[in-house]
Every structure is written in C-alpha cells, then in structure tokens.
Amino acid sequence: MEALGLLGAGIGAGIVAIGAGLGIGRIGGSAMEAIARQPEAVSKIQTAMIISAALIEGVALFAVLVCLLLAI
C-alpha cells in the first residue's frame, strides 16, 4: 500500500513538472510573438513574462512539495 502512495506522489510531481514546462513555454512563445509585433514594447512584455514565469514556478514548486509530503 505504501508503494502505491510513493508511485502516486512521483506521478503527481511529474505531471506538475510537465505542466510548468508547458506553461512557461507558452508564455515564452507568446512573448516572442508579441515582441515581433510591437518591438517598442519589449520592456513591458519582458517584465510581464518574467513575473508570469515566476508565478508559475512558485505554484509548481508548491505542488511538488505537496506531492513529496504526501509520500512521507
């Protein structure tokens, strides 16, 4: 039974990592497209992109920690 808990925690952490990677990739792609359309707005777009990526990383880190705590 304990092995299933560890397996579930590992799968959960993997799903979180995949989701964070997809989210940050989408942010980066959208930011590059926006910069290509409006090169004069690079600083505003870049700032918003960095803040969004940091928020996604924070949520992903929290979710991975929850998965690891459930494994204990």
N, CA, C and O of each residue as an XYZ file, in Angstrom:
288
protein
N       0.813     -1.191      0.000
C       0.000      0.000      0.000
C       0.859      1.259      0.000
O       0.544      2.246     -0.664
N       1.948      1.202      0.758
C       2.834      2.368      0.827
C       3.496      2.628     -0.520
O       3.768      3.775     -0.876
N       3.755      1.555     -1.267
C       4.385      1.710     -2.579
C       3.466      2.471     -3.534
O       3.936      3.247     -4.368
N       2.169      2.251     -3.412
C       1.233      2.974     -4.274
C       1.220      4.463     -3.948
O       1.058      5.294     -4.842
N       1.388      4.800     -2.681
C       1.470      6.205     -2.286
C       2.698      6.876     -2.881
O       2.633      8.011     -3.353
N       3.816      6.164     -2.854
C       5.047      6.706     -3.450
C       4.906      6.849     -4.961
O       5.365      7.828     -5.549
N       4.269      5.867     -5.576
C       4.049      5.933     -7.017
C       3.155      7.119     -7.374
O       3.427      7.844     -8.332
N       2.094      7.312     -6.604
C       1.201      8.444     -6.847
C       1.891      9.780     -6.671
O       1.662     10.710     -7.445
N       2.745      9.881     -5.645
C       3.485     11.121     -5.424
C       4.452     11.386     -6.570
O       4.600     12.527     -7.008
N       5.106     10.345     -7.054
C       6.020     10.504     -8.184
C       5.306     10.917     -9.454
O       5.778     11.785    -10.188
N       4.177     10.300     -9.710
C       3.394     10.658    -10.905
C       2.885     12.091    -10.778
O       2.912     12.848    -11.749
N       2.425     12.463     -9.595
C       1.944     13.832     -9.374
C       3.043     14.858     -9.601
O       2.810     15.888    -10.233
N       4.238     14.585     -9.091
C       5.355     15.505     -9.278
C       5.726     15.608    -10.751
O       6.066     16.689    -11.232
N       5.663     14.493    -11.467
C       5.954     14.503    -12.901
C       4.944     15.325    -13.685
O       5.313     16.079    -14.585
N       3.684     15.179    -13.346
C       2.636     15.946    -14.024
C       2.808     17.440    -13.757
O       2.614     18.266    -14.648
N       3.171     17.772    -12.529
C       3.413     19.180    -12.184
C       4.561     19.737    -13.014
O       4.467     20.851    -13.530
N       5.638     18.980    -13.147
C       6.796     19.444    -13.925
C       6.432     19.636    -15.391
O       6.847     20.613    -16.015
N       5.663     18.713    -15.936
C       5.235     18.841    -17.332
C       4.347     20.070    -17.504
O       4.512     20.830    -18.458
N       3.413     20.264    -16.585
C       2.518     21.426    -16.672
C       3.266     22.741    -16.577
O       2.974     23.683    -17.313
N       4.234     22.805    -15.666
C       5.028     24.037    -15.532
C       5.841     24.298    -16.791
O       5.947     25.438    -17.244
N       6.411     23.245    -17.353
C       7.180     23.404    -18.593
C       6.316     23.887    -19.745
O       6.721     24.759    -20.514
N       5.128     23.318    -19.859
C       4.212     23.755    -20.918
C       3.773     25.208    -20.712
O       3.699     25.984    -21.665
N       3.485     25.563    -19.467
C       3.052     26.932    -19.179
C       4.131     27.958    -19.480
O       3.855     28.990    -20.091
N       5.352     27.683    -19.058
C       6.442     28.627    -19.307
C       6.776     28.678    -20.787
O       7.109     29.741    -21.312
N       6.691     27.542    -21.465
C       6.915     27.535    -22.909
C       5.885     28.368    -23.653
O       6.211     29.082    -24.601
N       4.651     28.266    -23.214
C       3.592     29.058    -23.852
C       3.796     30.549    -23.599
O       3.586     31.371    -24.490
N       4.207     30.892    -22.369
C       4.477     32.299    -22.059
C       5.598     32.825    -22.937
O       5.495     33.911    -23.507
N       6.683     32.038    -23.046
C       7.814     32.468    -23.862
C       7.441     32.643    -25.319
O       7.823     33.631    -25.946
N       6.696     31.691    -25.863
C       6.278     31.785    -27.264
C       5.376     32.982    -27.521
O       5.526     33.687    -28.519
N       4.445     33.201    -26.613
C       3.541     34.348    -26.764
C       4.290     35.664    -26.626
O       3.986     36.635    -27.319
N       5.272     35.694    -25.730
C       6.061     36.918    -25.560
C       6.885     37.211    -26.810
O       6.986     38.364    -27.228
N       7.471     36.183    -27.406
C       8.258     36.397    -28.628
C       7.370     36.895    -29.765
O       7.773     37.756    -30.546
N       6.170     36.353    -29.850
C       5.230     36.801    -30.878
C       4.823     38.261    -30.648
O       4.733     39.047    -31.592
N       4.579     38.610    -29.374
C       4.204     39.984    -29.056
C       5.353     40.951    -29.334
O       5.129     42.060    -29.819
N       6.574     40.538    -29.031
C       7.732     41.394    -29.297
C       7.926     41.570    -30.795
O       8.304     42.650    -31.249
N       7.670     40.511    -31.571
C       7.793     40.623    -33.026
C       6.758     41.592    -33.588
O       7.026     42.286    -34.568
N       5.587     41.640    -32.977
C       4.537     42.541    -33.462
C       4.756     43.981    -33.011
O       4.464     44.917    -33.755
N       5.268     44.161    -31.791
C       5.493     45.506    -31.257
C       6.870     45.583    -30.613
O       6.992     45.454    -29.395
N       7.902     45.793    -31.415
C       9.262     45.827    -30.858
C       9.482     46.956    -29.848
O      10.384     46.868    -29.015
N       8.688     47.990    -29.912
C       8.872     49.111    -28.988
C       8.386     48.789    -27.576
O       8.697     49.520    -26.635
N       7.637     47.717    -27.419
C       7.087     47.356    -26.114
C       7.865     46.213    -25.451
O       7.323     45.498    -24.608
N       9.125     46.045    -25.830
C       9.913     44.921    -25.333
C      10.000     44.916    -23.813
O       9.815     43.866    -23.198
N      10.271     46.041    -23.200
C      10.483     46.058    -21.747
C       9.208     45.690    -20.981
O       9.271     44.952    -19.998
N       8.068     46.190    -21.417
C       6.807     45.861    -20.742
C       6.464     44.380    -20.907
O       6.031     43.722    -19.961
N       6.661     43.874    -22.108
C       6.353     42.460    -22.375
C       7.291     41.561    -21.581
O       6.867     40.566    -20.994
N       8.560     41.919    -21.570
C       9.549     41.111    -20.861
C       9.280     41.084    -19.354
O       9.411     40.043    -18.711
N       8.906     42.227    -18.804
C       8.587     42.290    -17.370
C       7.385     41.410    -17.042
O       7.412     40.658    -16.068
N       6.347     41.500    -17.841
C       5.152     40.678    -17.617
C       5.477     39.196    -17.781
O       4.955     38.360    -17.042
N       6.334     38.868    -18.743
C       6.718     37.480    -18.970
C       7.485     36.920    -17.769
O       7.225     35.797    -17.339
N       8.414     37.685    -17.236
C       9.214     37.221    -16.108
C       8.350     37.035    -14.861
O       8.520     36.060    -14.130
N       7.428     37.959    -14.618
C       6.538     37.835    -13.462
C       5.643     36.607    -13.608
O       5.452     35.859    -12.650
N       5.099     36.399    -14.794
C       4.234     35.229    -15.019
C       5.013     33.929    -14.852
O       4.519     32.985    -14.235
N       6.212     33.875    -15.391
C       7.027     32.665    -15.268
C       7.375     32.397    -13.807
O       7.374     31.246    -13.372
N       7.671     33.444    -13.052
C       7.991     33.267    -11.631
C       6.784     32.749    -10.859
O       6.933     31.903     -9.977
N       5.598     33.240    -11.176
C       4.391     32.752    -10.504
C       4.128     31.285    -10.828
O       3.741     30.513     -9.951
N       4.334     30.903    -12.076
C       4.142     29.504    -12.460
C       5.154     28.623    -11.734
O       4.800     27.554    -11.237
N       6.400     29.061    -11.669
C       7.421     28.286    -10.962
C       7.086     28.149     -9.484
O       7.302     27.089     -8.896
N       6.564     29.202     -8.883
C       6.191     29.144     -7.471
C       5.088     28.139     -7.215
O       5.158     27.357     -6.267
N       4.078     28.160     -8.053
C       2.972     27.212     -7.903
C       3.470     25.790     -8.145
O       3.072     24.864     -7.438
N       4.334     25.612     -9.134
C       4.867     24.279     -9.426
C       5.710     23.761     -8.259
O       5.614     22.588     -7.899
N       6.523     24.616     -7.677
C       7.337     24.204     -6.539
C       6.445     23.805     -5.362
O       6.699     22.800     -4.699
N       5.420     24.580     -5.112
C       4.478     24.265     -4.037
C       3.811     22.911     -4.286
O       3.682     22.102     -3.368
N       3.392     22.670     -5.519
C       2.717     21.413     -5.848
C       3.662     20.219     -5.706
O       3.256     19.162     -5.224
N       4.916     20.383     -6.120
C       5.883     19.291     -5.974
C       6.122     19.012     -4.492
O       6.209     17.851     -4.092
N       6.228     20.045     -3.681
C       6.416     19.847     -2.246
C       5.226     19.122     -1.625
O       5.406     18.265     -0.760
N       4.031     19.455     -2.051
C       2.849     18.748     -1.547
C       2.908     17.273     -1.937
O       2.595     16.404     -1.123
N       3.306     16.988     -3.171
C       3.438     15.593     -3.607
C       4.472     14.859     -2.764
O       4.251     13.720     -2.354
N       5.590     15.509     -2.510
C       6.636     14.862     -1.720
C       6.198     14.672     -0.263
O       6.531     13.662      0.357
N       5.461     15.627      0.277
C       4.974     15.475      1.651
C       3.944     14.355      1.760
O       3.866     13.678      2.785
N       3.168     14.164      0.722
C       2.195     13.065      0.730
C       2.888     11.709      0.688
O       2.326     10.704      1.124
N       4.110     11.686      0.162
C       4.854     10.432      0.068
C       5.421     10.012      1.414
O       5.761      8.844      1.603
N       5.526     10.937      2.343
C       6.123     10.612      3.657
C       5.131      9.868      4.523
O       5.448      9.512      5.658
